Amino acid sequence: MIRNFSVVPATFPQSLEKTEVSYAFMNCSKGEESSEGRWVSGKSMDGQGEFTFVANPQPFGPNPKLQPAPPYMHNTPPGPETLK
């Protein structure tokens, strides 16, 4: 069954979009082969911007302080007893 609905980014509010990277391809791979694709240069398909290639992307903020995963996500309890 085919449904007629859009997914991101069409349903994401543009007012919340980080527009400075809307058309940037962030290279997260070894090498720069991905810098040769249509997705890294030229006018965007929607005509609203120009594609760019970011060879060495940097984070926009500090490392997050995350809580430990809930126990149901793994079966190895934390602590020294796991080293026995």
A tleap script that builds the chain and sets N, CA, C and O, in Angstrom:
source leaprc.protein.ff14SB
mol = sequence {
  NMET ILE ARG ASN PHE SER VAL VAL PRO ALA
  THR PHE PRO GLN SER LEU GLU LYS THR GLU
  VAL SER TYR ALA PHE MET ASN CYS SER LYS
  GLY GLU GLU SER SER GLU GLY ARG TRP VAL
  SER GLY LYS SER MET ASP GLY GLN GLY GLU
  PHE THR PHE VAL ALA ASN PRO GLN PRO PHE
  GLY PRO ASN PRO LYS LEU GLN PRO ALA PRO
  PRO TYR MET HIE ASN THR PRO PRO GLY PRO
  GLU THR LEU CLYS
}
set mol.1.N position { 0.842 -1.186 0.000 }
set mol.1.CA position { 0.000 0.000 0.000 }
set mol.1.C position { 0.885 1.247 0.000 }
set mol.1.O position { 1.772 1.371 0.844 }
set mol.2.N position { 0.662 2.147 -0.910 }
set mol.2.CA position { 1.419 3.397 -0.989 }
set mol.2.C position { 0.619 4.489 -0.297 }
set mol.2.O position { -0.566 4.687 -0.565 }
set mol.3.N position { 1.296 5.188 0.595 }
set mol.3.CA position { 0.628 6.285 1.298 }
set mol.3.C position { 1.110 7.605 0.728 }
set mol.3.O position { 2.257 7.726 0.300 }
set mol.4.N position { 0.257 8.557 0.726 }
set mol.4.CA position { 0.580 9.857 0.165 }
set mol.4.C position { 0.868 10.848 1.292 }
set mol.4.O position { -0.011 11.604 1.707 }
set mol.5.N position { 2.104 10.835 1.779 }
set mol.5.CA position { 2.503 11.801 2.787 }
set mol.5.C position { 3.988 12.103 2.642 }
set mol.5.O position { 4.743 11.306 2.084 }
set mol.6.N position { 4.393 13.245 3.142 }
set mol.6.CA position { 5.791 13.662 3.060 }
set mol.6.C position { 6.505 13.330 4.354 }
set mol.6.O position { 5.890 13.235 5.417 }
set mol.7.N position { 7.794 13.158 4.250 }
set mol.7.CA position { 8.626 12.959 5.434 }
set mol.7.C position { 9.630 14.093 5.501 }
set mol.7.O position { 9.651 14.962 4.629 }
set mol.8.N position { 10.443 14.090 6.509 }
set mol.8.CA position { 11.457 15.120 6.679 }
set mol.8.C position { 12.243 15.240 5.387 }
set mol.8.O position { 12.496 14.208 4.767 }
set mol.9.N position { 12.646 16.406 4.936 }
set mol.9.CA position { 12.547 17.670 5.643 }
set mol.9.C position { 11.279 18.466 5.364 }
set mol.9.O position { 11.086 19.518 5.975 }
set mol.10.N position { 10.416 18.017 4.480 }
set mol.10.CA position { 9.234 18.804 4.115 }
set mol.10.C position { 8.331 19.107 5.303 }
set mol.10.O position { 7.680 20.151 5.325 }
set mol.11.N position { 8.276 18.222 6.287 }
set mol.11.CA position { 7.386 18.433 7.421 }
set mol.11.C position { 8.066 19.150 8.581 }
set mol.11.O position { 7.419 19.449 9.584 }
set mol.12.N position { 9.368 19.431 8.458 }
set mol.12.CA position { 10.097 20.106 9.534 }
set mol.12.C position { 9.944 21.610 9.370 }
set mol.12.O position { 10.151 22.119 8.269 }
set mol.13.N position { 9.586 22.349 10.430 }
set mol.13.CA position { 9.394 23.800 10.310 }
set mol.13.C position { 10.687 24.517 9.914 }
set mol.13.O position { 11.712 24.355 10.577 }
set mol.14.N position { 10.644 25.297 8.855 }
set mol.14.CA position { 11.840 26.024 8.415 }
set mol.14.C position { 12.332 27.006 9.462 }
set mol.14.O position { 13.520 27.327 9.492 }
set mol.15.N position { 11.444 27.489 10.321 }
set mol.15.CA position { 11.859 28.427 11.364 }
set mol.15.C position { 12.824 27.773 12.360 }
set mol.15.O position { 13.561 28.474 13.053 }
set mol.16.N position { 12.825 26.444 12.436 }
set mol.16.CA position { 13.721 25.728 13.345 }
set mol.16.C position { 14.942 25.153 12.634 }
set mol.16.O position { 15.813 24.559 13.270 }
set mol.17.N position { 15.005 25.328 11.335 }
set mol.17.CA position { 16.098 24.767 10.543 }
set mol.17.C position { 17.406 25.507 10.798 }
set mol.17.O position { 17.416 26.733 10.907 }
set mol.18.N position { 18.504 24.769 10.892 }
set mol.18.CA position { 19.838 25.369 11.036 }
set mol.18.C position { 20.315 25.715 9.627 }
set mol.18.O position { 21.062 24.958 9.007 }
set mol.19.N position { 19.876 26.861 9.138 }
set mol.19.CA position { 20.029 27.216 7.729 }
set mol.19.C position { 21.477 27.347 7.264 }
set mol.19.O position { 21.747 27.213 6.071 }
set mol.20.N position { 22.417 27.607 8.178 }
set mol.20.CA position { 23.812 27.743 7.744 }
set mol.20.C position { 24.398 26.421 7.254 }
set mol.20.O position { 25.460 26.410 6.631 }
set mol.21.N position { 23.725 25.316 7.528 }
set mol.21.CA position { 24.195 24.021 7.030 }
set mol.21.C position { 23.134 23.297 6.194 }
set mol.21.O position { 23.258 22.100 5.933 }
set mol.22.N position { 22.117 24.007 5.786 }
set mol.22.CA position { 21.025 23.384 5.025 }
set mol.22.C position { 21.499 22.688 3.763 }
set mol.22.O position { 20.936 21.664 3.376 }
set mol.23.N position { 22.510 23.217 3.121 }
set mol.23.CA position { 22.976 22.673 1.846 }
set mol.23.C position { 24.435 22.213 1.915 }
set mol.23.O position { 25.109 22.098 0.891 }
set mol.24.N position { 24.910 21.952 3.131 }
set mol.24.CA position { 26.295 21.518 3.321 }
set mol.24.C position { 26.360 19.998 3.444 }
set mol.24.O position { 25.592 19.394 4.193 }
set mol.25.N position { 27.283 19.386 2.701 }
set mol.25.CA position { 27.540 17.955 2.826 }
set mol.25.C position { 28.702 17.793 3.783 }
set mol.25.O position { 29.815 18.230 3.489 }
set mol.26.N position { 28.456 17.166 4.930 }
set mol.26.CA position { 29.480 16.963 5.951 }
set mol.26.C position { 30.199 15.644 5.689 }
set mol.26.O position { 29.599 14.574 5.793 }
set mol.27.N position { 31.482 15.723 5.351 }
set mol.27.CA position { 32.259 14.520 5.072 }
set mol.27.C position { 32.631 13.839 6.384 }
set mol.27.O position { 33.411 14.379 7.168 }
set mol.28.N position { 32.080 12.670 6.619 }
set mol.28.CA position { 32.380 11.906 7.833 }
set mol.28.C position { 33.062 10.587 7.489 }
set mol.28.O position { 33.043 9.649 8.286 }
set mol.29.N position { 33.659 10.516 6.319 }
set mol.29.CA position { 34.327 9.302 5.851 }
set mol.29.C position { 35.812 9.574 5.654 }
set mol.29.O position { 36.236 10.727 5.571 }
set mol.30.N position { 36.595 8.505 5.580 }
set mol.30.CA position { 38.008 8.653 5.225 }
set mol.30.C position { 38.085 9.040 3.754 }
set mol.30.O position { 37.287 8.583 2.936 }
set mol.31.N position { 39.045 9.879 3.437 }
set mol.31.CA position { 39.199 10.301 2.051 }
set mol.31.C position { 38.204 11.377 1.680 }
set mol.31.O position { 37.380 11.801 2.492 }
set mol.32.N position { 38.298 11.810 0.435 }
set mol.32.CA position { 37.417 12.883 -0.020 }
set mol.32.C position { 36.709 12.531 -1.316 }
set mol.32.O position { 36.344 13.416 -2.089 }
set mol.33.N position { 36.511 11.227 -1.556 }
set mol.33.CA position { 35.822 10.809 -2.771 }
set mol.33.C position { 34.417 11.389 -2.853 }
set mol.33.O position { 33.916 11.674 -3.941 }
set mol.34.N position { 33.784 11.563 -1.692 }
set mol.34.CA position { 32.416 12.086 -1.696 }
set mol.34.C position { 32.349 13.549 -2.113 }
set mol.34.O position { 31.260 14.077 -2.336 }
set mol.35.N position { 33.496 14.208 -2.223 }
set mol.35.CA position { 33.510 15.610 -2.647 }
set mol.35.C position { 33.269 15.756 -4.147 }
set mol.35.O position { 33.182 16.874 -4.655 }
set mol.36.N position { 33.161 14.645 -4.850 }
set mol.36.CA position { 33.011 14.689 -6.302 }
set mol.36.C position { 31.568 14.543 -6.777 }
set mol.36.O position { 31.321 14.553 -7.983 }
set mol.37.N position { 30.630 14.410 -5.878 }
set mol.37.CA position { 29.242 14.188 -6.271 }
set mol.37.C position { 28.467 15.461 -6.550 }
set mol.37.O position { 28.912 16.560 -6.219 }
set mol.38.N position { 27.318 15.304 -7.155 }
set mol.38.CA position { 26.415 16.419 -7.462 }
set mol.38.C position { 25.931 17.112 -6.188 }
set mol.38.O position { 25.561 18.286 -6.205 }
set mol.39.N position { 25.940 16.367 -5.090 }
set mol.39.CA position { 25.417 16.847 -3.819 }
set mol.39.C position { 26.358 17.811 -3.100 }
set mol.39.O position { 26.023 18.262 -2.005 }
set mol.40.N position { 27.518 18.147 -3.664 }
set mol.40.CA position { 28.471 19.014 -2.965 }
set mol.40.C position { 28.776 20.326 -3.677 }
set mol.40.O position { 29.541 21.141 -3.160 }
set mol.41.N position { 28.203 20.541 -4.833 }
set mol.41.CA position { 28.438 21.817 -5.510 }
set mol.41.C position { 27.273 22.129 -6.437 }
set mol.41.O position { 26.550 21.246 -6.896 }
set mol.42.N position { 27.126 23.404 -6.687 }
set mol.42.CA position { 26.068 23.837 -7.591 }
set mol.42.C position { 24.781 24.191 -6.878 }
set mol.42.O position { 24.657 24.062 -5.660 }
set mol.43.N position { 23.839 24.635 -7.666 }
set mol.43.CA position { 22.544 25.072 -7.150 }
set mol.43.C position { 21.767 23.882 -6.591 }
set mol.43.O position { 21.797 22.787 -7.151 }
set mol.44.N position { 21.072 24.116 -5.480 }
set mol.44.CA position { 20.258 23.060 -4.878 }
set mol.44.C position { 19.039 22.771 -5.747 }
set mol.44.O position { 18.614 23.609 -6.542 }
set mol.45.N position { 18.488 21.577 -5.584 }
set mol.45.CA position { 17.341 21.173 -6.397 }
set mol.45.C position { 16.123 22.065 -6.178 }
set mol.45.O position { 15.316 22.261 -7.087 }
set mol.46.N position { 15.996 22.610 -4.956 }
set mol.46.CA position { 14.851 23.474 -4.675 }
set mol.46.C position { 15.103 24.927 -5.073 }
set mol.46.O position { 14.217 25.773 -4.950 }
set mol.47.N position { 16.324 25.214 -5.552 }
set mol.47.CA position { 16.648 26.564 -5.997 }
set mol.47.C position { 16.850 27.568 -4.879 }
set mol.47.O position { 16.952 28.766 -5.141 }
set mol.48.N position { 16.910 27.106 -3.636 }
set mol.48.CA position { 17.015 28.011 -2.497 }
set mol.48.C position { 18.441 28.207 -1.985 }
set mol.48.O position { 18.660 29.037 -1.102 }
set mol.49.N position { 19.409 27.472 -2.510 }
set mol.49.CA position { 20.771 27.595 -2.003 }
set mol.49.C position { 21.786 26.926 -2.902 }
set mol.49.O position { 21.450 26.401 -3.964 }
set mol.50.N position { 23.034 26.952 -2.462 }
set mol.50.CA position { 24.152 26.328 -3.176 }
set mol.50.C position { 24.719 25.221 -2.296 }
set mol.50.O position { 24.938 25.417 -1.101 }
set mol.51.N position { 24.953 24.063 -2.894 }
set mol.51.CA position { 25.571 22.967 -2.163 }
set mol.51.C position { 27.039 23.273 -1.891 }
set mol.51.O position { 27.717 23.883 -2.718 }
set mol.52.N position { 27.529 22.842 -0.721 }
set mol.52.CA position { 28.937 22.977 -0.367 }
set mol.52.C position { 29.426 21.664 0.239 }
set mol.52.O position { 28.634 20.840 0.695 }
set mol.53.N position { 30.742 21.489 0.234 }
set mol.53.CA position { 31.381 20.308 0.809 }
set mol.53.C position { 32.189 20.748 2.014 }
set mol.53.O position { 33.020 21.649 1.906 }
set mol.54.N position { 31.957 20.126 3.162 }
set mol.54.CA position { 32.711 20.428 4.379 }
set mol.54.C position { 33.616 19.228 4.646 }
set mol.54.O position { 33.159 18.183 5.108 }
set mol.55.N position { 34.915 19.396 4.346 }
set mol.55.CA position { 35.869 18.285 4.421 }
set mol.55.C position { 36.097 17.797 5.847 }
set mol.55.O position { 36.241 16.596 6.076 }
set mol.56.N position { 36.132 18.717 6.804 }
set mol.56.CA position { 36.426 18.364 8.191 }
set mol.56.C position { 35.397 19.025 9.108 }
set mol.56.O position { 35.708 20.016 9.769 }
set mol.57.N position { 34.181 18.492 9.157 }
set mol.57.CA position { 33.136 19.140 9.950 }
set mol.57.C position { 33.462 19.125 11.444 }
set mol.57.O position { 34.022 18.162 11.967 }
set mol.58.N position { 33.104 20.196 12.100 }
set mol.58.CA position { 33.334 20.340 13.533 }
set mol.58.C position { 31.995 20.370 14.258 }
set mol.58.O position { 30.990 20.792 13.685 }
set mol.59.N position { 31.971 19.924 15.520 }
set mol.59.CA position { 30.715 19.949 16.276 }
set mol.59.C position { 30.270 21.383 16.537 }
set mol.59.O position { 31.085 22.305 16.567 }
set mol.60.N position { 28.981 21.552 16.723 }
set mol.60.CA position { 28.420 22.874 16.992 }
set mol.60.C position { 28.320 23.171 18.483 }
set mol.60.O position { 27.950 24.282 18.864 }
set mol.61.N position { 28.635 22.219 19.314 }
set mol.61.CA position { 28.539 22.417 20.755 }
set mol.61.C position { 29.439 21.443 21.490 }
set mol.61.O position { 30.166 20.667 20.869 }
set mol.62.N position { 29.389 21.483 22.815 }
set mol.62.CA position { 30.221 20.579 23.604 }
set mol.62.C position { 29.686 19.147 23.544 }
set mol.62.O position { 28.571 18.901 23.086 }
set mol.63.N position { 30.511 18.211 24.020 }
set mol.63.CA position { 30.050 16.834 24.131 }
set mol.63.C position { 28.872 16.783 25.099 }
set mol.63.O position { 28.918 17.408 26.159 }
set mol.64.N position { 27.832 16.056 24.754 }
set mol.64.CA position { 26.687 15.974 25.666 }
set mol.64.C position { 27.022 15.114 26.883 }
set mol.64.O position { 27.861 14.215 26.814 }
set mol.65.N position { 26.358 15.403 27.984 }
set mol.65.CA position { 26.490 14.579 29.188 }
set mol.65.C position { 25.268 13.670 29.212 }
set mol.65.O position { 24.179 14.079 29.614 }
set mol.66.N position { 25.467 12.445 28.779 }
set mol.66.CA position { 24.363 11.504 28.648 }
set mol.66.C position { 24.227 10.632 29.885 }
set mol.66.O position { 25.213 10.316 30.552 }
set mol.67.N position { 23.006 10.251 30.176 }
set mol.67.CA position { 22.735 9.299 31.245 }
set mol.67.C position { 23.096 7.900 30.748 }
set mol.67.O position { 23.090 7.659 29.541 }
set mol.68.N position { 23.408 6.979 31.655 }
set mol.68.CA position { 23.656 5.603 31.222 }
set mol.68.C position { 22.416 5.033 30.529 }
set mol.68.O position { 21.289 5.441 30.809 }
set mol.69.N position { 22.644 4.099 29.637 }
set mol.69.CA position { 21.522 3.451 28.955 }
set mol.69.C position { 20.698 2.671 29.970 }
set mol.69.O position { 21.253 2.137 30.931 }
set mol.70.N position { 19.381 2.595 29.773 }
set mol.70.CA position { 18.555 1.815 30.697 }
set mol.70.C position { 18.927 0.328 30.623 }
set mol.70.O position { 19.343 -0.155 29.570 }
set mol.71.N position { 18.779 -0.385 31.723 }
set mol.71.CA position { 19.187 -1.794 31.775 }
set mol.71.C position { 18.581 -2.666 30.676 }
set mol.71.O position { 19.229 -3.605 30.214 }
set mol.72.N position { 17.370 -2.378 30.255 }
set mol.72.CA position { 16.749 -3.230 29.238 }
set mol.72.C position { 17.435 -3.107 27.877 }
set mol.72.O position { 17.143 -3.892 26.975 }
set mol.73.N position { 18.334 -2.145 27.711 }
set mol.73.CA position { 19.044 -1.974 26.446 }
set mol.73.C position { 20.252 -2.902 26.311 }
set mol.73.O position { 20.750 -3.114 25.205 }
set mol.74.N position { 20.719 -3.449 27.420 }
set mol.74.CA position { 21.876 -4.347 27.388 }
set mol.74.C position { 21.763 -5.320 28.550 }
set mol.74.O position { 20.969 -5.110 29.466 }
set mol.75.N position { 22.550 -6.376 28.514 }
set mol.75.CA position { 22.437 -7.367 29.583 }
set mol.75.C position { 23.694 -7.483 30.436 }
set mol.75.O position { 23.821 -8.434 31.207 }
set mol.76.N position { 24.623 -6.544 30.321 }
set mol.76.CA position { 25.839 -6.571 31.125 }
set mol.76.C position { 25.759 -5.464 32.161 }
set mol.76.O position { 25.762 -4.286 31.803 }
set mol.77.N position { 25.688 -5.819 33.444 }
set mol.77.CA position { 25.592 -4.777 34.467 }
set mol.77.C position { 26.913 -4.026 34.606 }
set mol.77.O position { 27.977 -4.616 34.419 }
set mol.78.N position { 26.864 -2.740 34.931 }
set mol.78.CA position { 28.099 -1.988 35.139 }
set mol.78.C position { 28.750 -2.396 36.456 }
set mol.78.O position { 28.076 -2.884 37.364 }
set mol.79.N position { 30.037 -2.198 36.556 }
set mol.79.CA position { 30.722 -2.436 37.820 }
set mol.79.C position { 31.804 -3.486 37.731 }
set mol.79.O position { 31.954 -4.153 36.707 }
set mol.80.N position { 32.574 -3.636 38.827 }
set mol.80.CA position { 33.720 -4.538 38.830 }
set mol.80.C position { 33.348 -6.010 38.656 }
set mol.80.O position { 34.178 -6.803 38.212 }
set mol.81.N position { 32.122 -6.386 38.995 }
set mol.81.CA position { 31.733 -7.792 38.859 }
set mol.81.C position { 31.769 -8.268 37.409 }
set mol.81.O position { 31.803 -9.473 37.160 }
set mol.82.N position { 31.763 -7.353 36.459 }
set mol.82.CA position { 31.826 -7.748 35.053 }
set mol.82.C position { 33.243 -8.119 34.630 }
set mol.82.O position { 33.435 -8.701 33.562 }
set mol.83.N position { 34.239 -7.790 35.454 }
set mol.83.CA position { 35.630 -8.074 35.115 }
set mol.83.C position { 36.098 -9.440 35.612 }
set mol.83.O position { 37.216 -9.851 35.301 }
set mol.84.N position { 35.267 -10.154 36.378 }
set mol.84.CA position { 35.659 -11.452 36.942 }
set mol.84.C position { 35.725 -12.520 35.895 }
set mol.84.O position { 36.040 -13.669 36.204 }
savepdb mol mol.pdb
quit
